């Protein structure tokens, strides 16, 4: 397969838009827009999330073994853009967005229509994916 055909085919894979949030329990938080998410099993429920291994979010998730996957609606593209840069926790908000704490300690975006609390089960270091189990 030539490179252009491969790129075209890969771009045809549908993607959603999500914000992954995590807290290291020591004052460090992360929030990153991710778009590579898929359910990999029903029982137990498992999701696979692609996270850049050179990101702050990856480091916190790897060390804390937990995160929240915040689902965004079609009309929330602006919210997704908020988390294209490193997150900042200030005045109880993350990058200016209202949050509440999940049971695993990670932030849940108040404006997200749905969120999954996840526990990391496996990390594939060769690439940028990790398999996780939503509670």
Contact map, one row per residue, 1 for C-alpha under 8 A:
111011000000000000000000000000000000000000000000000000000000000000000000000000000000000000000000000000000000000000000000000000000000000
111111000000000000000000000000000000000000000000000000000000000000000000000000000000000000000000000000000000000000000000000000000000000
111111100000000000000000000000000000000000000000000000000000000000000000000000000000000000000000000000000000000000000000000000000000000
011111110000000000000000000000000000000000000000000000000000000000000000000000000000000000000000000000000000000000000000000000000000000
111111111000000000000000000000000000000000000000000000000000000000000000000000000000000000000000000000000000000000000000000000000000000
111111111100000000000000000000000000000000000000000000000000000000000000000000000000000000000000000000000000000000000000000000000000000
001111111110000000000000000000000000000000000000000000000000000000000000000000000000000000000000000000000000000000000000000000000000000
000111111111000000000000000000000000000000000000000000000000000000000000000000000000000000000000000000000000000000000000000000000000000
000011111111100000000000000000000000000000000000000000000000000000000000000000000000000000000000000000000000000000000000000000000000000
000001111111100000000000000000000000000000000000000000000000000000000000000000000000000000000000000000000000000000000000000000000000000
000000111111110000000000000000000000000000000000000000000000000000000000000000000000000000000000000000000000000000000000000000000000000
000000011111110000000000000000000000000000000000000000000000000000000000000000000000000000000000000000000000000000000000000000000000000
000000001111111000000000000000000000000000000000000000000000000000000000000000000000000000000000000000000000000000000000000000000000000
000000000011111100000000000000000000000000000000000000000000000000000000000000000000000000000000000000000000000000000000000000000000000
000000000000111110000000000000000011100000000000000000000000000000000000000000000000000000000000000000000000000000000000000000000000000
000000000000011111000000000000000011100000000000000000000000000000000000000000000000000000000000000000000000000000000000000000000000000
000000000000001111100000000000001110000000000000000000000000000000000011100000010000000000000000000000000000000000000000000000000000000
000000000000000111110000000000001110000000000000000000000000000000001111000000010000000000000000000000000000000000000000000000000000000
000000000000000011111000000000111100000000000000000000000000000000001111000000010010000000000000000000000000000000000000000000000000000
000000000000000001111100000001111100000000000000000000001000000000111100000000000000000000000000000000000000000000000000000000000000000
000000000000000000111110000011110000000000000000000000001000000000111100000000000000000000000000000000000111000000000000000000000000000
000000000000000000011111000011100000000000000000000000001001100001110000000000000000000000000000000000001110000000000000000000000000000
000000000000000000001111111111000000000000000000000000000001100100100000000000000000000000000000000000001110000000000000000000000000000
000000000000000000000111111110000000000000000000000000000001101100000000000000000000000000000000000000000000000000000000000000000000000
000000000000000000000011111100000000000000000000000000000000000100000000000000000000000000000000000000001000000000000000000000000000000
000000000000000000000011111100000000000000000000000000000000000000000000000000000000000000000000000000000000000000000000000000000000000
000000000000000000000011111110000000000000000000000000000000000000000000000000000000000000000000000000000000000000000000000000000000000
000000000000000000000011111111000000000000000000000000000001000000000000000000000000000000000000000000000000000000000000000000000000000
000000000000000000001111001111100000000000000000000000001001000000000000000000000000001110000000000000000100000000000000000000000000000
000000000000000000011110000111110000000000000000000000011001000000000000000000000000011100000000000000000000000000000000000000000000000
000000000000000000111100000011111000000000000000000000001000000000000000000000000010011000000100000000000000000000000000000000000000000
000000000000000000111000000001111100000000000000000000001000000000000000000000000011111000000000000000000000000000000000000000000000000
000000000000000011110000000000111110000000000000000000000000000000000000000000011011000000000000000000000000000000000000000000000000000
000000000000000011110000000000011111100000000000111000000000000000000000000000000000000000000000000000000000000000000000000000000000000
000000000000001111000000000000001111100000000000010000000000000000000000000000000000000000000000000000000000000000000000000000000000000
000000000000001100000000000000000111110000000001110000000000000000000000000000000000000000000000000000000000000000000000000000000000000
000000000000001100000000000000000111111000000011110000000000000000000000000000000000000000000000000000000000000000000000000000000000000
000000000000000000000000000000000001111100000011100000000000000000000000000000000000000000000000000000000000000000000000000000000000000
000000000000000000000000000000000000111111001111000000000000000000000000000000000000000000000000000000000000000000000000000000000000000
000000000000000000000000000000000000011111001111000000000000000000000000000000000000000000000000000000000000000000000000000000000000000
000000000000000000000000000000000000001111111110000000000000000000000000000000000000000000000000000000000000000000000000000000000000000
000000000000000000000000000000000000001111111100000000000000000000000000000000000000000000000000000000000000000000000000000000000000000
000000000000000000000000000000000000000011111100000000000000000000000000000000000000000000000000000000000000000000000000000000000000000
000000000000000000000000000000000000000011111100000000000000000000000000000000000000000000000000000000000000000000000000000000000000100
000000000000000000000000000000000000001111111110000000000000000000000000000000000000000000000000000000000000000000000000000000000000110
000000000000000000000000000000000000001111111111000000000000000000000000000000000000000000000000000000000000000000000000000000000011110
000000000000000000000000000000000000111110001111100000000000000000000000000000000000000000000000000000000000000000000000000000000011110
000000000000000000000000000000000001111100000111110000000000000000000000000000000000000000000000000000000000000000000000000000001111000
000000000000000000000000000000000101110000000011111000000000000000000000000000000000000000000000000000000000000000000000000000001111000
000000000000000000000000000000000111100000000001111100000000000000000000000000000000000000000000000000000000000000000000000000011100000
000000000000000000000000000000000100000000000000111110101100000000000000000000000000000000000000000000000000000000000000000000011100000
000000000000000000000000000000000000000000000000011111100100000000000000000000000000000000000000000000000000000000000000000000010000000
000000000000000000000000000000000000000000000000001111100110000000000000000000000000000000000000000000000000000000000000000010110000000
000000000000000000000000000000000000000000000000000111110110000000000000000000000000000000000000000000000000000000000000000000000000000
000000000000000000000000000000000000000000000000001111111110000000000000000000000000000000000000000000000000000000000000000000000000000
000000000000000000000000000001000000000000000000000001111111000000000000000000000000010000000000000000000000000000000000000000000000000
000000000000000000011100000011110000000000000000001000111111100000000000000000000000000000000000000000000000000000000000000000000000000
000000000000000000000000000000000000000000000000001111111111110000000000000000000000000000000000000000000000000000000000000000000000000
000000000000000000000000000000000000000000000000000011111111111000000000000000000000000000000000000000000000000000000000000000000000000
000000000000000000000111000111000000000000000000000000011111111110000000000000000000000000000000000000000000000000000000000000000000000
000000000000000000000111000000000000000000000000000000001111111111100000000000000000000000000000000000000000000000000001000000000000000
000000000000000000000000000000000000000000000000000000000111111111000000000000000000000000000000000000000000000000000001001000000000000
000000000000000000000001000000000000000000000000000000000011111110000000000000000000000000000000000000000000000000000000000000000000000
000000000000000000000011100000000000000000000000000000000001111111100000000000000000000000000000000000000000000000000000000000000000000
000000000000000000000000000000000000000000000000000000000001111111100000000000000000000000000000000000000000000000000011100000000000000
000000000000000000000100000000000000000000000000000000000000110111110000000000000000000000000000000000010100000000001111000000000000000
000000000000000000011110000000000000000000000000000000000000100111111000000000000000000000000000000000010100000000001111000000000000000
000000000000000000011100000000000000000000000000000000000000000001111100000000000000000000000000000001000111000000111100000000000000000
000000000000000001111000000000000000000000000000000000000000000000111110000000000000000000000000000000000000000000111100000000000000000
000000000000000001111000000000000000000000000000000000000000000000011111000000000000000000000000000000000001100111110000000000000000000
000000000000000011100000000000000000000000000000000000000000000000001111100000000000000000000000000000000000000111100000000000000000000
000000000000000011100000000000000000000000000000000000000000000000000111110100010000000000000000000000000000000111000000000000000000000
000000000000000010000000000000000000000000000000000000000000000000000011111110000000000000000000000000000000000110000000000000000000000
000000000000000000000000000000000000000000000000000000000000000000000001111110000000000000000000000000000000000000000000000000000000000
000000000000000000000000000000000000000000000000000000000000000000000000111110000000000000000000000000000000000000000000000000000000000
000000000000000000000000000000000000000000000000000000000000000000000001111111110000000000000000000000000000000000000000000000000000000
000000000000000000000000000000000000000000000000000000000000000000000000111111111000000000000000000000000000000000000000000000000000000
000000000000000000000000000000000000000000000000000000000000000000000000000111111100000000000000000000000000000000000000000000000000000
000000000000000000000000000000000000000000000000000000000000000000000000000111111110000000000000000000000000000000000000000000000000000
000000000000000011100000000000001000000000000000000000000000000000000001000111111111000000000000000000000000000000000000000000000000000
000000000000000000000000000000001000000000000000000000000000000000000000000011111111000000000000000000000000000000000000000000000000000
000000000000000000000000000000000000000000000000000000000000000000000000000001111111100000000010000000000000000000000000000000000000000
000000000000000000100000000000111000000000000000000000000000000000000000000000111111111000000010000000000000000000000000000000000000000
000000000000000000000000000000011000000000000000000000000000000000000000000000011111110000000000000000000000000000000000000000000000000
000000000000000000000000000000010000000000000000000000000000000000000000000000000111111000000000000000000000000000000000000000000000000
000000000000000000000000000001110000000000000000000000010000000000000000000000000011111100000000000000000000000000000000000000000000000
000000000000000000000000000011110000000000000000000000000000000000000000000000000010111110000110000000000000000000000000000000000000000
000000000000000000000000000011000000000000000000000000000000000000000000000000000000011111000111000000000000000000000000000000000000000
000000000000000000000000000010000000000000000000000000000000000000000000000000000000001111111111000000000000000000000000000000000000000
000000000000000000000000000000000000000000000000000000000000000000000000000000000000000111111111000000000000000000000000000000000000000
000000000000000000000000000000000000000000000000000000000000000000000000000000000000000011111000000000000000000000000000000000000000000
000000000000000000000000000000000000000000000000000000000000000000000000000000000000000011111100011000000000000000000000000000000000000
000000000000000000000000000000000000000000000000000000000000000000000000000000000000000011111111111000000000000000000000000000000000000
000000000000000000000000000000100000000000000000000000000000000000000000000000000000001111011111111000000000000000000000000000000000000
000000000000000000000000000000000000000000000000000000000000000000000000000000000110001111001111100000000000000000000000000000000000000
000000000000000000000000000000000000000000000000000000000000000000000000000000000000000111001111110000000000000000000000000000000000000
000000000000000000000000000000000000000000000000000000000000000000000000000000000000000000001111111000000000110000000000000000000000000
000000000000000000000000000000000000000000000000000000000000000000000000000000000000000000011101111100000000111000000000000000000000000
000000000000000000000000000000000000000000000000000000000000000000000000000000000000000000011100111110000011110000000000000000000000000
000000000000000000000000000000000000000000000000000000000000000000000000000000000000000000000000011111000011110000000000000000000000000
000000000000000000000000000000000000000000000000000000000000000000000000000000000000000000000000001111111111000000000000000000000000000
000000000000000000000000000000000000000000000000000000000000000000010000000000000000000000000000000111111111000000001000000000000000000
000000000000000000000000000000000000000000000000000000000000000000000000000000000000000000000000000011111100000000001000000000000000000
000000000000000000000000000000000000000000000000000000000000000001100000000000000000000000000000000011111100000000001000000000000000000
000000000000000000000110100000000000000000000000000000000000000000000000000000000000000000000000000011111110000000000000000000000000000
000000000000000000001110000010000000000000000000000000000000000001110000000000000000000000000000000011111111000000000000000000000000000
000000000000000000001110000000000000000000000000000000000000000000010000000000000000000000000000001111001111100000000000000000000000000
000000000000000000001000000000000000000000000000000000000000000000010100000000000000000000000000001111000111110100100000000000000000000
000000000000000000000000000000000000000000000000000000000000000000000100000000000000000000000000111100000011111100000000000000000000000
000000000000000000000000000000000000000000000000000000000000000000000000000000000000000000000000111100000001111100000000000000000000000
000000000000000000000000000000000000000000000000000000000000000000000000000000000000000000000000010000000000111110000000000000000000000
000000000000000000000000000000000000000000000000000000000000000000000111100000000000000000000000000000000001111111100000000000000000000
000000000000000000000000000000000000000000000000000000000000000000000111100000000000000000000000000000000000001111100000000000000000000
000000000000000000000000000000000000000000000000000000000000000000000111000000000000000000000000000000000000000111110000000000000000000
000000000000000000000000000000000000000000000000000000000000000000011110000000000000000000000000000000000001000111111000000000000000000
000000000000000000000000000000000000000000000000000000000000000000011100000000000000000000000000000000000000000001111100000000000000011
000000000000000000000000000000000000000000000000000000000000000001111000000000000000000000000000000001110000000000111110000000000000011
000000000000000000000000000000000000000000000000000000000000000001111000000000000000000000000000000000000000000000011111000000000001111
000000000000000000000000000000000000000000000000000000000000000011100000000000000000000000000000000000000000000000001111100000000001111
000000000000000000000000000000000000000000000000000000000000110011100000000000000000000000000000000000000000000000000111111000000111100
000000000000000000000000000000000000000000000000000000000000000010000000000000000000000000000000000000000000000000000011111000000111100
000000000000000000000000000000000000000000000000000000000000000000000000000000000000000000000000000000000000000000000001111100000111000
000000000000000000000000000000000000000000000000000000000000010000000000000000000000000000000000000000000000000000000001111110001110000
000000000000000000000000000000000000000000000000000000000000000000000000000000000000000000000000000000000000000000000000011111111110000
000000000000000000000000000000000000000000000000000010000000000000000000000000000000000000000000000000000000000000000000001111111000000
000000000000000000000000000000000000000000000000000000000000000000000000000000000000000000000000000000000000000000000000000111110000000
000000000000000000000000000000000000000000000000000010000000000000000000000000000000000000000000000000000000000000000000000111111000000
000000000000000000000000000000000000000000000000011110000000000000000000000000000000000000000000000000000000000000000000000111111100000
000000000000000000000000000000000000000000000001111000000000000000000000000000000000000000000000000000000000000000000000001110111110000
000000000000000000000000000000000000000000000001111000000000000000000000000000000000000000000000000000000000000000000001111100011111000
000000000000000000000000000000000000000000000111100000000000000000000000000000000000000000000000000000000000000000000001111100001111100
000000000000000000000000000000000000000000000111100000000000000000000000000000000000000000000000000000000000000000000111110000000111110
000000000000000000000000000000000000000000011110000000000000000000000000000000000000000000000000000000000000000000000111100000000011111
000000000000000000000000000000000000000000001110000000000000000000000000000000000000000000000000000000000000000000011110000000000001111
000000000000000000000000000000000000000000000000000000000000000000000000000000000000000000000000000000000000000000011110000000000000111
